[in-house]
């Protein structure tokens, strides 16, 4: 299984639907689907998300992850 970079996912989503997504949304979706996360240096709290992924973006990010071989 290939672990795409956040930049690859962002680029794929933008090319597929013209939407810009935040890396914190990608991390939230990874957490929701059970993929491993690395600790982020800029994370304020390990048990709370400042910017959770909006509902409209989750299926788009998951589609990109499938296309890139992560799911």
PESUL-V724820 format. One record per pair of residues at least 12 apart in sequence whose C-alpha atoms are under 7 Angstrom apart, sorted by the first residue. I is the first residue (numbers start at 0). J is the second residue. D is the distance in Angstrom with one decimal. If there is no record, write none. Layout:
I;J;D / I;J;D
This chain:
0;68;6.1 / 0;69;6.1 / 1;68;5.7 / 1;69;5.9 / 2;69;5.7 / 3;67;6.4 / 3;69;6.9 / 5;22;6.3 / 5;25;7.0 / 8;63;6.2 / 8;64;6.9 / 11;63;6.4 / 12;59;6.9 / 12;60;6.9 / 12;63;6.3 / 23;50;6.7 / 24;51;5.9 / 24;52;4.3 / 25;60;6.8 / 27;51;6.2 / 27;52;6.1 / 28;52;6.9 / 28;57;6.5
